[in-house]
Amino acid sequence: MTGSSGDRPQPEENILDDFGQRCPRGKVIGGRSLTQQYRHGADVEKRLSIDNGALRIQPLVHPGWGRAGIAYGPYQRQAGLALSIFMLNGHNTSEGNSIEETLKGRIFRWVRGSEANPIGNRLRRWAMSPHHRQNTGQFYRWIRNHKGRFKQGHIKDNLALGWFPGPVPADPTAVGNSIVIRANGPENGELWTRQGDRLTPTLQGLQNLQTYYLVVLRETGAAYYAAAIPNAHGLSGFPYMRLIGIDSHSSHHSSSSNEVYAGLYQSALGQVGFRVDTRVYGMQTAVLPELSVWYGTAQMADTLTGNGGLDQTAATLGGYWRMVEGNLHRTAQGLAANASSHLALLEMAAPAGALHMMVSSEENLPECGLLWRTQDEENSWGLFFENGQCELRIRERGQWTQVAVDGARGLRLKTRSCVQILDDGQTFSLYLDGVLLFDQWFVESRFQDQTGVGLAMTGGGDVRFQQIEVHPRNIPIPSALKLGTPWQAQGTEVFVSERFDGPIQELAGKSVEKGAGHWRKELGRGRIMLTGEDSARVDGSAQQPNPGRLAYTVDWVNPDLADLSVDVMPPGTDRRQGEKGRGGLIFWQDPDHYITISHWLDDTYGGASLSSFFHISGFEEIYDAVWTNVGKRVLWGKRHRLRVVFDGMNFLAYIDGEPVLYRALSDVYPQVKRLSIQRVGIVANWEWGNDTGSVFSRFIAKA
């Protein structure tokens, strides 16, 4: 835990910890960075260390809050004070829960591994390998957390970061201004932000990628941002970020002081006994004067106070209001109306990515609404409040259509309510006082590029609109924040291409369509057969699956980079047919060193995943596999494009152009050496079951 504070200087305004100096386990907390920042926090089980330029957080034997985390401070709370973190959460769907499998069954599976090697050879390699000597701790975790011994309850919130009232909060999801990652099963992870006295879900389907998080304090509450790489689901791509939530409520202090700490805390890592580490590349605090204004990064904002009519008046920031109908007018308490229908529109430079507004009424609640994705008064989306309920509507060619109704939630008298809309252009979600309305995210493209917003009221009363702010979908990351760049690489020249043409026969021995050499069976007892229809199929069925891991490779020209892609169609057409998809790609140095990345599709789970396995120094620890749950991106009988870029150390995997999984080999094994890529190819993997007939087409390899 954090030590006494007598010898600690107050931190400077701008703190940057890039974790550039190695530090052994158990020595991070209480130490200092190269620039002498004191590291507060907790490391009860000595799970924190620093290597290869990043903080490492390993799985806890006893999952829970207050046991692993790092913090800096104290700081005096002020508007514009920002915490930025660049990191890779070990697994966004990490959970702390009981291992239902028996301990005997778990050990038996560990001994057998992936069955790519004989058991005797496997155990001998394990004893000799420098990378696999932490299994004693792994075995202890299994013993402590197997069925009947796990006592902590089901932990789904696995990571929390932001500003907190102390260096080691007992539950960082319950205090402060925080971003929280919550496990969400088949959809992988969810992003939640603290808003008022609750956590609010803001993004579903968070993939396992290097991610930036930014929490900027305001006079009241905070604004939350996140970014990954281009095309990542729900997030802007570096060097841009997306606003994922605004807390307009209290500062959540548990003491009367105005002190806050910048912190990151982990409660759980991995799932059901799998081992995966979190990596933090940098943490920075800074006062950002440009974000100290009440509307932060907005492109349009207006207090909506003052006096006189709204028509043709300038917003506080970003444009002029135009009354289409009626006459809204400014008051000291906000925008009000007389007893008729009113509609005001404002055109912005870019589509809205986030909208936030306050609404209040003391005695009367007429129908009112917030419009966005507005083309003109005839075409728009709108969130309306009427008769104590919420309605989502779309207006097309002048006709309003009701899309959804939430009868359980609505505006309340004598209450100042917060309305929020988040919209990435493909998906939007709507909130009232931090509650997700309609209990769903809406996947919608209609009017996605329109740049107008609007305010609507029907009838008079004393309803007031106050403090509207609208943020663009892509916001430049402030230049003062310097935490590094996410890893990306790509091949520019095609050296091998294969459409798997030719008569029905085994793939082995076939000359590649473009490039030198022939396909060679590298692993396995099964077969991949040309179909005679420009594809290759794993020779298997639900009744007789392919026996174990099966890989075919071709010679490769560049040992330092391979950018591979292939179309994969899992077998079958739907669930409950007994079909299993395990198709993917392989990067090969030699029989003792290779990695595979393949999809996992099975009746036993309500989604699919993309999984990576590492065969290093002749041994493969299957419980070091790293995967990401990809929901419905992979389905039976539906072709998807799998792409993986690997430079011998780092890999980044895509499904249909969307990045879903990043890892460095050194994230798994700190002392590992970069692999030399000698051969590349396709694989039907073993992963708790075998492939029953995946079909491959259009293999392309670039460097």
N, C-alpha and C positions, 0 to 999 in steps of 0.2 A: 504494500500500500504506500501511498505518498507519505513522506517523512515530515519532520518538523519544519517550520517555515522561518526559523530565526536567521539562518544564514543565506536565505534566498533573496536576491535582488528582485525588485519589481520588473516584469518583462517590459521591453520597449514596445512602442506602438506597433512596429512592423516585425513580425517573427516569421522566419522561414527555416523549416527543418527539412532538409532533403535526404536525411538518413544515409549520408555518404560515407560514414565511418562504421566499420564492422563493430558489432557488439554482441557478446555471447548471451545465451538465454539467461534470464533472471537479472540482467544488469542494465536493462534499458531504463526502467523507472527509477528515479532518483539520480540518474546520470545527467549528462549534458550533451548537447549537440556540438558539432565543430564550432558553431558560432555562439556557444555558451548558453543556449536556451535550456532552462531547467525542465526536465520532463517529469511532470506529476503523473498520477494514475494508479493503476492496480495491476499486479502480476502475481496473483496468489499462487499459481501453479508453475511459475517460471515458463510461461508459454511465449513470451515476447523476446525477439532477437532482431538483429539487423545484419543483412548480408546482401551482396550484389546490388547495392544502392537502394534498398527498400526495407522498411519495417516488415517483419514477419510475425503474424499471429497464428499460432498453432491451435488445434482443437483442444478444448478443455476436457479433462476427465469428468469433472462435475460441471455441466453446463449451467449457466445462470449469469445474471448481472452482478456487477461489482467485483468481478474476478479477473477480468482482462480488459485493459484500456489505457489510453494515453491522453494527457491533458496539459494545457499550458495556461498560465495566468497567475494571479487574477488580473482582469482588465476592468476598467470603469466602463460600464455600459453607456453607449452613445449611438446615435443614428449614424449609419454608414460603417460601423465596425463589422468587418467581414471575416469569416473563416472559409478558407478554400482548401479542399482535400482532393488529391489525385490518387486513385487507388484501384485495386482489383479485389472486390469481396470474394472470399474463397468460393462460395456457392450461394447465390442469392436465394435459393430455396433451402438453405441450411435449417435444420430443426434439431432441437434437443428432445429426444423421445426414446422410448424403450426399443431395444433390438429384439424383435419378436422371435427371430430365429434362435434355436438352441445354441449354446456355446459349443457343444460338440459338433453340431452341423457347421457352424462358422469355421472352426479350426479345420474340419475336414475339407471344406471348400478352399480355404487358404492353402492347404497342402497341395491340392490338385491344381490350383490356379486356373489359367485359361485352357489347360490341357494341350498347349502348344509344344510343351517339352515333357519328357518322362519325369515322373516324380523324383526319382533319385538324382537326376541331373539338375532338376529345379532346386532341390534343397542344397545341393553342393554349391550351386551358383549363388544362392542366397547367403550361405556362410562365407563365401569369398568376396561378395560385392561390398564396396565401401558405401554404397548408397542405400542399403536396406538394413541398417542396424538399429532402427528405432522401433522394431516390432515388439520389443518388450513393453514399451509404453502403449503400443496399439493393443496388445493382448490385454493389458490392464484396463484400458478403456472398455473393451468388450466385456470383461468380467463385471465391471462396475455398472454397466448400462444395459446388460441383457435383461430379458423379461423377468420381472419379479424383483429386481434390485434397483431399477431406476425410480427415484422418488421425487424428482423435481417437477413433475407434471409436463404437459406437452408445451414446449417452448417454440413459438413460431416467429417472434420478433428476434432476429439474429444480429442486427447491427444498428447502432444509433450514433449519430454525429451531430454536432452543432454547438450551441451555447447553453451552458448549464450553471446553476447557482453554486456548485461546488466541484472539486476536482474528481470526486468519485461518487456520483449520485447512486443511491440504492437501486433506483429504477430510472434510467435515463429516458425511457419512453413516457414518463409521467410528469416530468418537469422540464423547464427550459424551452428553448426554441430549437427543435430537432427535426432531422430527416431520419426516418426509420425504414429499414428493409425487413419485409415480412415474407416468409415462405408462402408460396401459393401453388404448390403441387404441380399439376400439368402445365400451368402457365409460368412456371419458374418463380420469379419474385415479384413483389409489389413494392412500390415506393409509397410511403405514407409521410405526411408532414403534420407537425403539431400545430393545431389551430384552436385557440381558446383552451378549453378544458378537455379536448378530445384529439385523437389521431384521425387524420383524414386520408383516405386512399386517393392517390393522385395519378398513379400509373400502374397498369397491370401488364405482366409479360416482360419484366425487366430481365434482359439476357446477361450472361456472364462475360462482361467486357470491361476493359479499362474505362473508368468513369470519373468525371469531375463532379464534385458537389460544392455548392457555395451557399452559405447562410449569411444573409446580410441583415443586421439588426436595424430596426426602425425606432422612432420615438415610442411607438407602441407596437409590439410584436416584431415580425421579421418577414423577409421574403426569401424564398427557397428556389434554387436553380440546380440544374444538372445538365451534363453533356457527355457524349461518348465520341464515336467516330461517325462519319457520314453514313446515312441510311439505317442506323441503329433504331430499333423500334421505339417510338415515343419520345426520342431525345434528339436534340440538335447535335450536329457534328462539329467537333473542334475545328476552328477556333470560336465557334458560336455555342451558346448555351440556351436552354429553354427554362422559362419560369414555370415551376411546378406547384406553386402554392403561395398564398399570402396569409399571414396571421395578423389580423387587425385588432387582436384582443390584448390582454395584459401581458406583462413581461414574464409571468410565471416564476416569480422569485419565491423561495421558501424562507428568506430572511429579509430583514429590513435594509440590508446593505445593497448597494448598487453594483456589486462585484459580480463578474461572470467569468467562467472558464471555457476555453475552447477545447472540446474533447471528442474522442472517438472510442466507442466501447463495443465489445463483441460478447455475445452471450452463448452462441452456438455456431459450430462449423461442421459441415458435412451432413450426411444423413445415414441413419441406421448403421453406424460403425465405419463408414467410409471416411478417409482422411484427406482433408484439403485445407490449405493455408491461405489466409488473407495476406495481401501485399499492399503496403501503403508507400507510395513513391515520394510524397511530400505533403506537408501541412503548412499553411501560411495564414497569418492573420495580418490584416491591414485596415486602416481607416481609408475608405473610399469617399472623398468629399462629394463626388458627382452622384453618389447614390444615397446621400444623407437627406435629400429632399423626400417629402412624404410619398411621392409616386415612383421613386426609384428609377427603373429602366423603362418606364412607360413611353410609348410614342404619342399617346393622347391621354390627358388627364384634366379633370375639372372638379373643383370643390362643389360646384353647382349652387354656391351661395352668392349673396349680393342682393341687388334689387333691380326690378325692371324685367321686361320680357326676354326670353331666351333667344328668340329669332335673330340671326345674324350677329350674335355675340361670340367673341373668341373664347375658346376653352382656355384653361390655365396653361395648357400645352397642346399644340398640335391640331389646329383647325378651327372652323367656325360651324356653329349649329345652324340648321335650316329647319324651320317649322313647316311641316307638310300639312298639318291639320291642327286646329286649335291654337292655344297660346299658353304654353308653360311659362312660368315666371320664377325668377330667383328670389329667395328670401334668406334671412339670416340663418334659418334652420335647414335650408336646402331647397330643391326644386319642388314647386307646388303647381296646382292646377285649379281651374274653376270647374263648373258642373257640366262639362261636355267632353268629347273625345279629343285626344291630343296625340300627336306623333312628331317627334323631333329626330332628325338624322344628322350624322356627321361623317364625312368621308376622310379616310386616313391614307397614309402612304403605303401601308402593307396590311395584309389580313391579320386579324386578331388571333394571338396565340393564348392570351389569358386576359380575362376581364374580371374586374372586382369592383363592387359598388355596395354602399350601405343604404338600407331602406328602413324608414321608421314611420310609425303612425300612433297617435294617442287615442283616437276615438272612432275612426272610420277607415275601413280597408276596401277601397274601390279596386277594380281590376287594374293591374299595372303590369308592365313587362319590360324586359331588357332584350334588345334585338342585336344580332351579330350575323356575320356572313351576309351582310345586307347589300344587295345590288341596287335596289331602289325601293320605293314604297310598295311596289307590287310583288317583290321577290325577296324573301328573307327568312332566316330562322328566328324564333323567338321563344324565350322562357317567360311564362306568364304566371301571375299569382292572382287567384280569385277564390272567394268563398272558403278560405282556409286550406286550399290545396294548390298544387303546382301543375302546370301543363306545359308540355313541349309541343310547339307547333311549327309548321313550315308554311310559308305563303308562296305560292307559285302562280304567276300570271293573275295576281289579285285575289286568289282564293286561299283562305286559311284551311289547313288540314291538321287535325289533332294527331300527334305521333305517340304521345305517352302521357299518362296521368299518374300523379302521386298524391293520393288522397290522404295520406298519413302526415304530410308535412305541408306547411304553408306559413305565410306571414302571421305574426301575432301582435295584438294590440299592446301598446306600451313596451314594445321591445324593439331595439335597434338591431336589425338583422343584416347579416353579411351574405351577399350573393356573389358567387364565383363561377366562372366558366373557363375550362381548360380545353384547348383545341389545337392539335398538331397538324390539322389539314386532312387527316385520314380518320381520326377518332376524336370525339369530344366527350366531356363529362361535365355535369352540372351539380352545383352544391348550394345548400342553404345552411348557414351557420355550421359549416364544416361537415355536414352530412351529405353523402352521395345521393342525389335525387334519383328516383326511378330504379335504384339498386342496380345500375348497369352503366357501362360505357357504350356509346353509340358509334358504330362504324359507318360513316357517311361521307360521301364526296360531293353531294349537291351544294352548290354555291361555295365550294371550298376556297376559291381564289378571290372572292368578293371582299372589299375593304371597308365597307360601311358598318356603322353601329347606330343603334337607335334607342330612344326612350319612349314608352307608350303609357298613357293613362286614360282610363274611361271613368268619367265622373269626377267629382270634386273630393271633398273630405280633407283630411289633414295629412295624407301620405306625403312623405318627403324622400326624394332621391338625394344622396349625399356622396361626395368623394368617389367619383367614377375614375378608374384608371384602366387603360387598355395597353397591353404589351405585345410586341410583335412575336412571331413564332421563333425567330432566330435572333438572338441578342449577342453582340460581341462580348467575349470574355474580357473583363477589364485588363488593360495592358499592365497594370501594376502587379498582377498575379502571375507568377513565373514558376510553375510546377512541372514543366516538361511537356512532352508531346506523346500522345498515344502511339504505340507501335503500328505501323502499316508498311506493307511492301507489296509490290506487284511485278509480275513478269511482263515484258514488253514484246518478246519475240517467241513465236510458236516453234518449238523444236520437235515435238511429237504430237501427232493427231491420229485418232483412230475412230472410225465409225463402225467397226466390228462387222465389216462386210464379208461375204464369202459363204460357202456352203456349210451345212450343219456338220460341225466337228468340234473337237476340243480347242480352246483358245491357245494352249501351249503350242509353240512352234510357228504361229502365224506371224508373218512379217508385218510390221507396223505400216499403216497407210502412208504416214509422213514421218521421216526420221530413220535412224539406223537401228538394226537389230530386230530381234524377234521377241514375242511374248514368252515368258518362262514361268512355269509354276514354281513358286518360291516356298510355299507352305501348304500343307494340308493333304488329306486323303480323298477329298471330293474332286469335283470338276466344275469348271465354268465352260459352257458350250456356246459356240456361235449358233444363232437361231436361224440363219438364212434370211433374216429380215433386218439387217443392219443393226443388230444388237447382240449382246451376249448375256446368257442366263445361267444363274447358279443352278446346278443339277440337283434339285431337291423338291420336296413337296411336304405338305402338312403331315402326311403319313410317314414319310421318310426324309427327314431334314438332312441338309448337308452335314457331314460329320466333322465338327470342329472348325477351327480357323482355316481359311483358304485364301491364298494370295497369289496373284500373278503380276509380274513386273517386267519392265523394259529398262534398257540402259538409259542413264541420264547424263547430261553434258555439263551441268553446273553444280558442283558439290555444295555451293553456298546459298542456292535459292532454287526453289521449285514452286511454281504456281499451277496447281492442278485443278481441273474441273471435270465433272462427269455427270451425266443424267442418270438418275437412279429411280426405278419404279419398284416399290415394295410389292411382294406377291399378294395375291388375293384381291378382293374387292371391298371387304368390309370386316368389321369386328366379328368375333365368335366363329371364325372359319378355321381357327388353329394355325393361321399363317403368321410367320415371324420375319420381319425385315431386319437385316444386319449388314446392309451394303455400305461400302465406303471406299476410302483411299488409304494408301500405304506409302510411307517414305522409308527407304531402306539403305542402311549403310553396310551391314553385314548380318549374318544370322544372329549375332549377339546384340545388335543395336538397330532398332527400328521403332517407328510409332505408327499407330493406326488411328484414323478418325472415321467413325461410321455411325449411321443412325440406328436407333433401337426402337422397334415398333412391335408391340406384343399385346395379346388379349388381357394380360394380367394388370394393366395400368391404363388409366383414362387419358393418356396422352402419349407423346413420343419424346425422344431425346436424341441429342447428338453427343457421342461419347468418344473420349480419347484414352488410349492405353499406351503404356510406355515400356518397351522391352529394352532394358538398359543393362549392360555388362552381363548379358546372358540370363537375366532374371526379370520377371514381370510381377510386380506387386499389384494384383487386381484391385485391391482396396485403396490404391492410389489413383485409380481411374478418375478423370475429371470430365464432367458432362454438364450439359445445360438442357433443361426441359423446354421443348419447342412447341408445345400445344398441338395444333392441327396443321403445322407447316409440313409435316410428313404424315401421309395417309396411305392406306392400302389401295393399290391400283392407280395411284396418282403420281405422275412423274415429277420429280423435283431436281433442281440443279444444285449439286454439292460442289463447293469450291473451297480449297484449303491452300493457304500460302504458308510456306515453312522455310526458314533460313538456317536450319540446323539447331536453332535454340528457341526461337519464337514461332508460334503458329497462330493463324487467324482463320476461322472457318465461317463460311457463308452458306445460307440456304436461299436459293432464288434471289441472290444479290443482297440479302440482308445479313449483316454480320451478327453472329450469335454466340461465338465462343472464342476467347483468347486465352493463351497460357504461354509461359516460358518454361522450358524444361527445368531451369534453375528455381522456378517457383515450387516445383515438386521435389527436386533433389539439388540442394544448394551447391554441391561440389561437382555437378555433372559437367562434362566437356561437350562442346558443340559437336553435333553429329555432322559427318560428311555424307551428303546425299549422293549415293552411287546409282540407285535404281528407284523407280517410281511405278505405281500401278494401282490396281483395284483389289479390294478385299471383301470377302464375306466373313464377318467376324463371329467369334464366339462371344456372347454376352448373356450369361444366364439363359442359354438357349441358342439354337442354331438357325441359320437362314433356311427358308423353305422355297426359295426361287426368285430372288431379286433379279431385275433385268437392268443391264448397263448399256448406255449408248453415248455417243459423242464425247469421247475422252480427249482432252486437250491438255498439254503440258507446256508451260511457258517459263522463260527465265529472263 
